[in-house]
Amino acid sequence: MREHGQSEEAIRSFLAARARLIAGERALLPSDELEPAEDVPALDELPEGVDREALAQVVLIKLNGGLATTMGLRQPKSLVIAREGRTFLEIIAAQARALRRRFQIPLPVVLMNSEATRAPMEPELRRHGDLCDGLLPAFEQSMVPKLDASTLLPISWPANPSLEWCPPGHGDVYGALRRSGLLAAMLERGFRYAMISNCDNLGATLDERIATHLATEGIPFLMEVVEGTEAERKGGHIARRRADGRLVLRETAQVPPEDEESFRDFRRWRYYNTNNLWVDLRVLAELLDEHDGLLPLPLIVNRKTVDPRDPDSPPVLQLESAMGAALGAFPGARLLLVPRTRFIPVKTTDDLLVMRSDAWTLDADMRPVHPGALPYVELDRRFYRLLDEFERRFPAGPPSLRQARRLVVRGDITFGRGVVVRGEVELEAPEPLTIADGTVLEGRRDQA
C-alpha cells in the first residue's frame, strides 16, 4: 500500500479490518437478530421555514468512484448521458448553480473519486471549476489489496496486477475526507454540514427543510430512507438490532444464505437506504479524532474471484464498509422518510431507460420531478445490458413511459419513434422484432 501511495491512516484502516476478519468478527446479520425499524418521520411532516444560516453551511459531496462497468463501459458513470443530452455531472452542476442563485449560498460541490476515475475527471473538473467554491474539487478514496481466500494474504495475479486491488467501499469517505485535509478545510471555512450522495442519483439535491431540521434538532447524522418496492431486490434496508435496540444498515453481502428470501421481503423490511446522508462535520471530526482516524463501521466481506470476469480465477475476499453503516456510529443518528423523487439511482440500463423517458421532467432548478409512481422496467439482459446495444435498440430515444406501470421485455426488440407504453406491458419476441413508429402498447401481454 505504501508503494502504491496510500496514506498511513489508510494502511492502518486496512490492517484493522484484516485483524477483525482473522479474529472471527461476524460480518453477517441474520434476520432472527433483527426487527424492522418503525416510527420514522416523513419529510412532508417537517415544519415550514428555512434556516438560511444552516443552508449556507452545507457542502455537497458526490461519490464518483464508479465506472459504468455494469453497462459495459470503462468511464466514470457521472459522464454518461442521463437525459436531454446532459451527463449526470452536468445536471448536478446545474442543480447546484440554481440553488446557489435561489438561496444566495456558496454550496460547494466536491467529488470523491477512485483511482479509476481520477484521471478521466480532471478535464471535467477544470470545466466546472466554480463548483468547489475554492475547496479541493475532489479527493480520493483509498485502494486496498484483495485477500487470497485461503491464506488471507494479499493475492498475487501477475496476469493483471491491477486486479490485485479494490476500493474499500464507500464507507471510506469519512476517513478519506480527513486524510485529504478537506474535512479540516471545510470546518475552517465555516461549513458545518455535508450532504453525501451518489453521482448517479439526480434526486439527491439540497433540501432546505432537511438542512433546517438538522440545525434545529441538533442531529449529528441523518439517513434519508424510502419505503421498499419490488425494485429493492438488492438494496440495503434499515433494521433494529434486538440485542441493543440500535439501528443498523444490512447490505446484501451481510445476509446469510438461509436469509436471502427474508432479505428480499421489502414489505417486512420497510425502510431502505438511499445513500443520501447528512453529517455534522464537527461531530464527524470529533469521532475520527477519538478513533485515531478510523470510524468504527461494520465489516463487510465480499467474496469474489480475483478476476471478476473469470469465475475460475482464485477466490478472494474484499474487505469493505458501507457509508450508511455510520448510522450506528453516531449517537443520536436519525432516519427521515423521503419521497421517491429523492431516490432515483441509475445502476442498470433498466434504470437509465426510465431516467431518459418522459416519466421524468426537470424543473426550473434542474431537479427531476414526476407526476406519479415510476414504472417498473425489466429489459432482457442478453440484448440491453450494454449501453451501446441498449441505445441501438432505442435509436429514436425511449418510449413514452408516463402512463406505464410496468414494462418487461424478453427478446431482441427495437423500438421505433413515438412508441407509447400504457399500464402493464410484457413483450416477448423469439425472433428479432421492430415495433413500428407510433405504436401504443397498452395493458396487455404482447407477443410477437
FIGUBA-578130 format. One record per residue (C-alpha): x, y, z. Coordinates in nm, 2 decimals, m for minus. Layout:
REM residues N
REC     c1     c2     c3
REC      X      Y      Z
...
REM end
This chain:
REM residues 448
REC     c1     c2     c3
REC   0.00   0.00   0.00
REC   0.29   0.24   0.07
REC   0.44   0.16  m0.26
REC   0.11   0.25  m0.42
REC   0.10   0.58  m0.25
REC  m0.16   0.50   0.02
REC  m0.15   0.70   0.34
REC  m0.06   0.56   0.68
REC  m0.42   0.61   0.80
REC  m0.55   0.41   0.51
REC  m0.30   0.14   0.58
REC  m0.40   0.13   0.95
REC  m0.76   0.11   0.85
REC  m0.70  m0.19   0.62
REC  m0.49  m0.37   0.87
REC  m0.75  m0.32   1.14
REC  m1.02  m0.47   0.91
REC  m0.80  m0.77   0.83
REC  m0.73  m0.82   1.20
REC  m1.11  m0.82   1.27
REC  m1.15  m1.08   0.99
REC  m0.88  m1.30   1.14
REC  m1.03  m1.26   1.49
REC  m1.35  m1.41   1.36
REC  m1.57  m1.10   1.36
REC  m1.91  m1.18   1.22
REC  m1.98  m0.99   0.91
REC  m2.33  m1.13   0.88
REC  m2.66  m1.00   1.02
REC  m2.91  m1.29   1.05
REC  m3.28  m1.19   1.03
REC  m3.36  m1.35   1.36
REC  m3.13  m1.10   1.54
REC  m3.31  m0.80   1.38
REC  m3.65  m0.64   1.38
REC  m3.79  m0.38   1.14
REC  m3.74  m0.01   1.21
REC  m4.06   0.18   1.30
REC  m4.19   0.53   1.37
REC  m3.98   0.71   1.10
REC  m4.09   1.07   1.04
REC  m4.15   1.19   0.69
REC  m4.01   1.48   0.50
REC  m4.35   1.63   0.44
REC  m4.42   1.63   0.81
REC  m4.13   1.87   0.89
REC  m4.23   2.22   0.99
REC  m4.22   2.50   0.73
REC  m3.94   2.76   0.75
REC  m3.59   2.79   0.63
REC  m3.27   2.84   0.84
REC  m3.06   3.03   0.59
REC  m2.76   3.02   0.81
REC  m2.77   2.64   0.81
REC  m2.82   2.63   0.43
REC  m2.51   2.84   0.39
REC  m2.31   2.59   0.59
REC  m2.38   2.29   0.36
REC  m2.13   2.12   0.13
REC  m2.24   1.86  m0.13
REC  m2.02   1.56  m0.15
REC  m2.08   1.33  m0.45
REC  m1.94   0.98  m0.47
REC  m1.78   0.94  m0.81
REC  m1.56   0.63  m0.78
REC  m1.76   0.40  m1.00
REC  m1.71   0.31  m1.36
REC  m2.02   0.22  m1.56
REC  m1.89  m0.14  m1.59
REC  m2.24  m0.29  m1.55
REC  m2.33  m0.11  m1.87
REC  m2.01  m0.23  m2.04
REC  m1.82   0.10  m2.02
REC  m1.49   0.19  m1.87
REC  m1.56   0.55  m1.79
REC  m1.69   0.73  m1.48
REC  m2.07   0.69  m1.46
REC  m2.10   1.06  m1.40
REC  m2.00   1.12  m1.76
REC  m2.28   0.90  m1.91
REC  m2.57   1.09  m2.07
REC  m2.85   1.10  m1.81
REC  m3.12   1.28  m2.00
REC  m3.18   1.56  m2.25
REC  m2.82   1.54  m2.38
REC  m2.67   1.62  m2.04
REC  m2.44   1.40  m1.83
REC  m2.50   1.32  m1.47
REC  m2.22   1.57  m1.38
REC  m2.37   1.84  m1.60
REC  m2.71   1.81  m1.43
REC  m2.55   1.81  m1.08
REC  m2.36   2.12  m1.17
REC  m2.68   2.29  m1.30
REC  m2.87   2.19  m0.99
REC  m2.60   2.34  m0.76
REC  m2.58   2.67  m0.95
REC  m2.96   2.70  m0.95
REC  m2.98   2.65  m0.57
REC  m2.69   2.90  m0.52
REC  m2.89   3.17  m0.70
REC  m3.22   3.09  m0.53
REC  m3.08   3.09  m0.17
REC  m2.77   3.31  m0.22
REC  m2.54   3.05  m0.06
REC  m2.20   2.91  m0.16
REC  m2.30   2.54  m0.18
REC  m1.97   2.39  m0.29
REC  m1.98   2.05  m0.47
REC  m1.69   1.81  m0.41
REC  m1.63   1.47  m0.57
REC  m1.49   1.16  m0.41
REC  m1.30   0.99  m0.69
REC  m1.13   0.65  m0.71
REC  m0.80   0.56  m0.87
REC  m1.00   0.46  m1.18
REC  m1.19   0.79  m1.21
REC  m0.93   1.04  m1.11
REC  m0.77   1.10  m1.45
REC  m1.09   1.10  m1.66
REC  m1.24   1.35  m1.43
REC  m0.96   1.61  m1.44
REC  m1.07   1.79  m1.76
REC  m1.43   1.79  m1.64
REC  m1.34   1.94  m1.31
REC  m1.14   2.21  m1.49
REC  m1.45   2.28  m1.70
REC  m1.67   2.31  m1.38
REC  m1.40   2.49  m1.18
REC  m1.65   2.71  m0.99
REC  m1.83   2.41  m0.83
REC  m1.59   2.36  m0.54
REC  m1.60   2.73  m0.43
REC  m1.23   2.73  m0.35
REC  m1.22   2.39  m0.17
REC  m1.05   2.09  m0.32
REC  m1.26   1.99  m0.62
REC  m1.20   1.62  m0.55
REC  m1.05   1.38  m0.30
REC  m0.97   1.01  m0.35
REC  m1.08   0.70  m0.17
REC  m0.80   0.45  m0.09
REC  m0.72   0.13  m0.26
REC  m0.66  m0.19  m0.06
REC  m0.53  m0.54  m0.15
REC  m0.77  m0.82  m0.23
REC  m0.70  m1.11   0.01
REC  m0.65  m1.47  m0.10
REC  m0.95  m1.65   0.04
REC  m0.73  m1.95   0.16
REC  m0.44  m1.76   0.32
REC  m0.58  m1.42   0.40
REC  m0.27  m1.27   0.24
REC  m0.27  m1.02  m0.05
REC  m0.34  m1.20  m0.37
REC  m0.08  m1.21  m0.64
REC  m0.21  m1.20  m1.00
REC   0.08  m1.14  m1.25
REC  m0.16  m1.17  m1.55
REC  m0.31  m0.83  m1.45
REC  m0.16  m0.68  m1.13
REC  m0.43  m0.41  m1.12
REC  m0.68  m0.68  m1.03
REC  m0.49  m0.74  m0.71
REC  m0.65  m0.42  m0.57
REC  m1.00  m0.30  m0.49
REC  m1.16   0.00  m0.32
REC  m1.26  m0.05   0.04
REC  m1.63   0.05  m0.01
REC  m1.78   0.40   0.02
REC  m1.75   0.38   0.40
REC  m1.40   0.51   0.33
REC  m1.55   0.85   0.26
REC  m1.52   0.96   0.62
REC  m1.15   0.87   0.66
REC  m1.07   1.00   0.31
REC  m1.22   1.34   0.40
REC  m0.98   1.36   0.69
REC  m0.67   1.22   0.51
REC  m0.71   1.47   0.22
REC  m0.73   1.77   0.45
REC  m1.07   1.85   0.31
REC  m1.25   1.80   0.64
REC  m1.03   2.05   0.82
REC  m1.06   2.29   0.53
REC  m1.44   2.28   0.53
REC  m1.45   2.34   0.91
REC  m1.21   2.63   0.88
REC  m1.43   2.79   0.61
REC  m1.73   2.77   0.84
REC  m1.91   2.48   0.68
REC  m2.10   2.27   0.93
REC  m2.29   2.00   0.73
REC  m2.21   1.77   0.44
REC  m2.48   1.61   0.23
REC  m2.32   1.29   0.09
REC  m2.48   1.11  m0.21
REC  m2.41   0.91  m0.52
REC  m2.34   1.08  m0.85
REC  m2.60   0.86  m1.03
REC  m2.89   0.98  m0.81
REC  m3.01   1.30  m0.95
REC  m3.28   1.33  m0.69
REC  m3.02   1.39  m0.42
REC  m3.03   1.77  m0.42
REC  m3.01   2.01  m0.13
REC  m3.34   2.03   0.05
REC  m3.38   2.34   0.27
REC  m3.62   2.16   0.50
REC  m3.37   1.88   0.59
REC  m3.08   2.13   0.65
REC  m3.31   2.33   0.87
REC  m3.42   2.01   1.05
REC  m3.06   1.92   1.13
REC  m2.98   2.26   1.27
REC  m3.30   2.29   1.47
REC  m3.28   1.94   1.62
REC  m2.90   1.92   1.66
REC  m2.89   1.60   1.46
REC  m2.54   1.46   1.41
REC  m2.62   1.21   1.13
REC  m2.93   1.16   0.92
REC  m3.01   0.90   0.66
REC  m3.28   0.95   0.40
REC  m3.48   0.64   0.36
REC  m3.76   0.53   0.12
REC  m4.03   0.27   0.15
REC  m3.94  m0.05  m0.02
REC  m4.08  m0.17  m0.35
REC  m4.03  m0.46  m0.59
REC  m3.72  m0.27  m0.72
REC  m3.54  m0.31  m0.39
REC  m3.42  m0.66  m0.48
REC  m3.06  m0.58  m0.38
REC  m3.09  m0.26  m0.18
REC  m2.98  m0.23   0.18
REC  m3.25  m0.19   0.44
REC  m3.26  m0.05   0.79
REC  m3.33  m0.27   1.09
REC  m3.31  m0.25   1.46
REC  m3.08  m0.49   1.64
REC  m3.27  m0.69   1.91
REC  m2.97  m0.71   2.14
REC  m2.92  m0.34   2.20
REC  m3.20  m0.16   2.00
REC  m2.96   0.03   1.78
REC  m3.04   0.10   1.41
REC  m2.82  m0.09   1.16
REC  m2.79  m0.10   0.78
REC  m2.80  m0.45   0.63
REC  m2.64  m0.49   0.29
REC  m2.66  m0.79   0.05
REC  m2.31  m0.91   0.15
REC  m2.42  m0.92   0.52
REC  m2.70  m1.17   0.46
REC  m2.66  m1.54   0.55
REC  m2.76  m1.77   0.26
REC  m3.06  m1.91   0.46
REC  m3.19  m1.55   0.50
REC  m3.19  m1.44   0.13
REC  m3.56  m1.48   0.09
REC  m3.62  m1.28   0.41
REC  m3.38  m1.01   0.29
REC  m3.59  m0.96  m0.03
REC  m3.91  m0.91   0.17
REC  m3.95  m0.54   0.12
REC  m4.28  m0.53   0.30
REC  m4.13  m0.65   0.62
REC  m3.80  m0.45   0.60
REC  m4.00  m0.14   0.51
REC  m3.73   0.13   0.50
REC  m3.44   0.13   0.25
REC  m3.12   0.33   0.25
REC  m3.10   0.59  m0.03
REC  m2.73   0.67   0.04
REC  m2.84   1.03   0.08
REC  m2.67   1.11   0.41
REC  m2.64   1.43   0.61
REC  m2.34   1.46   0.85
REC  m2.25   1.72   1.11
REC  m1.89   1.78   1.02
REC  m1.79   1.89   1.37
REC  m1.92   1.56   1.52
REC  m1.75   1.37   1.24
REC  m1.42   1.53   1.32
REC  m1.46   1.45   1.69
REC  m1.54   1.09   1.62
REC  m1.24   1.05   1.39
REC  m1.01   1.21   1.64
REC  m1.15   0.98   1.91
REC  m1.08   0.67   1.70
REC  m0.74   0.78   1.55
REC  m0.89   0.84   1.21
REC  m1.08   0.51   1.18
REC  m1.46   0.54   1.21
REC  m1.58   0.21   1.36
REC  m1.80   0.07   1.08
REC  m1.92  m0.29   1.05
REC  m1.70  m0.51   0.84
REC  m1.84  m0.63   0.51
REC  m1.66  m0.93   0.35
REC  m1.73  m0.96  m0.02
REC  m1.64  m1.30  m0.17
REC  m1.54  m1.28  m0.53
REC  m1.28  m1.41  m0.78
REC  m0.96  m1.21  m0.84
REC  m1.08  m1.16  m1.20
REC  m1.45  m1.08  m1.17
REC  m1.50  m1.18  m1.53
REC  m1.33  m1.52  m1.48
REC  m1.52  m1.75  m1.23
REC  m1.23  m1.99  m1.25
REC  m0.97  m1.74  m1.12
REC  m0.87  m1.78  m0.75
REC  m1.13  m1.68  m0.49
REC  m1.06  m1.36  m0.29
REC  m1.21  m1.16  m0.01
REC  m1.26  m0.79  m0.04
REC  m1.28  m0.60   0.29
REC  m1.53  m0.32   0.27
REC  m1.75  m0.09   0.47
REC  m2.07   0.10   0.38
REC  m2.10   0.47   0.45
REC  m2.46   0.43   0.55
REC  m2.34   0.19   0.83
REC  m2.22   0.50   1.01
REC  m2.59   0.51   1.13
REC  m2.47   0.30   1.42
REC  m2.15   0.50   1.49
REC  m2.32   0.84   1.55
REC  m2.50   0.86   1.88
REC  m2.84   1.03   1.81
REC  m2.85   0.93   1.44
REC  m3.19   0.97   1.28
REC  m3.39   0.84   0.98
REC  m3.61   1.05   0.76
REC  m3.87   0.91   0.51
REC  m3.84   1.09   0.18
REC  m4.04   1.05  m0.15
REC  m3.91   0.86  m0.44
REC  m3.82   1.18  m0.62
REC  m3.51   1.19  m0.40
REC  m3.40   0.84  m0.47
REC  m3.36   0.76  m0.84
REC  m3.03   0.57  m0.87
REC  m2.92   0.46  m1.22
REC  m2.75   0.12  m1.17
REC  m2.85  m0.05  m1.49
REC  m2.99   0.03  m1.84
REC  m3.34  m0.05  m1.70
REC  m3.30   0.25  m1.47
REC  m3.15   0.46  m1.75
REC  m3.45   0.40  m1.97
REC  m3.68   0.54  m1.70
REC  m3.44   0.83  m1.64
REC  m3.43   0.93  m2.00
REC  m3.80   0.88  m2.06
REC  m4.09   1.12  m2.01
REC  m4.17   0.96  m1.68
REC  m3.94   1.24  m1.55
REC  m3.91   1.61  m1.63
REC  m3.66   1.86  m1.49
REC  m3.80   2.17  m1.31
REC  m3.65   2.52  m1.31
REC  m3.39   2.41  m1.06
REC  m3.30   2.11  m1.27
REC  m3.45   1.87  m1.01
REC  m3.62   1.56  m1.15
REC  m4.00   1.56  m1.09
REC  m4.26   1.30  m1.20
REC  m4.64   1.30  m1.18
REC  m4.69   0.97  m1.01
REC  m4.54   0.63  m0.93
REC  m4.25   0.54  m1.16
REC  m4.29   0.24  m1.38
REC  m4.11  m0.09  m1.32
REC  m3.88  m0.18  m1.61
REC  m3.70  m0.50  m1.68
REC  m3.51  m0.54  m2.01
REC  m3.36  m0.86  m2.14
REC  m3.00  m0.86  m2.02
REC  m2.89  m1.05  m2.33
REC  m2.97  m0.76  m2.55
REC  m2.99  m0.44  m2.34
REC  m2.73  m0.47  m2.06
REC  m2.45  m0.30  m2.25
REC  m2.50   0.07  m2.32
REC  m2.42   0.06  m2.69
REC  m2.66  m0.23  m2.75
REC  m2.93  m0.06  m2.54
REC  m2.90   0.26  m2.74
REC  m2.91   0.07  m3.07
REC  m3.25  m0.07  m2.98
REC  m3.38   0.27  m2.89
REC  m3.25   0.47  m3.19
REC  m3.51   0.74  m3.16
REC  m3.50   0.76  m2.78
REC  m3.70   0.58  m2.52
REC  m4.07   0.51  m2.55
REC  m4.32   0.72  m2.36
REC  m4.35   0.57  m2.00
REC  m4.55   0.85  m1.84
REC  m4.86   0.63  m1.83
REC  m4.68   0.30  m1.78
REC  m4.68   0.09  m1.46
REC  m4.47  m0.20  m1.58
REC  m4.26  m0.28  m1.89
REC  m4.09  m0.62  m1.92
REC  m3.91  m0.70  m2.24
REC  m3.79  m1.05  m2.33
REC  m3.61  m1.09  m2.66
REC  m3.44  m0.87  m2.91
REC  m3.68  m0.58  m2.97
REC  m3.61  m0.25  m3.13
REC  m3.84   0.04  m3.05
REC  m3.95   0.29  m3.32
REC  m4.01   0.66  m3.27
REC  m4.30   0.77  m3.06
REC  m4.39   0.43  m2.91
REC  m4.62   0.47  m2.61
REC  m4.64   0.22  m2.32
REC  m4.96   0.23  m2.10
REC  m5.04   0.02  m1.79
REC  m4.86  m0.31  m1.76
REC  m4.70  m0.45  m2.07
REC  m4.49  m0.76  m2.13
REC  m4.32  m0.81  m2.47
REC  m4.18  m1.14  m2.58
REC  m4.01  m1.20  m2.91
REC  m3.84  m1.53  m3.00
REC  m3.70  m1.36  m3.31
REC  m3.57  m1.00  m3.36
REC  m3.86  m0.76  m3.38
REC  m3.91  m0.39  m3.45
REC  m4.20  m0.20  m3.30
REC  m4.33   0.04  m3.56
REC  m4.33   0.42  m3.51
REC  m4.62   0.55  m3.31
REC  m4.73   0.21  m3.17
REC  m4.93   0.22  m2.85
REC  m4.87  m0.08  m2.62
REC  m5.15  m0.09  m2.36
REC  m5.21  m0.31  m2.06
REC  m5.17  m0.65  m2.23
REC  m4.92  m0.92  m2.29
REC  m4.78  m0.86  m2.63
REC  m4.61  m1.15  m2.80
REC  m4.46  m1.15  m3.15
REM end
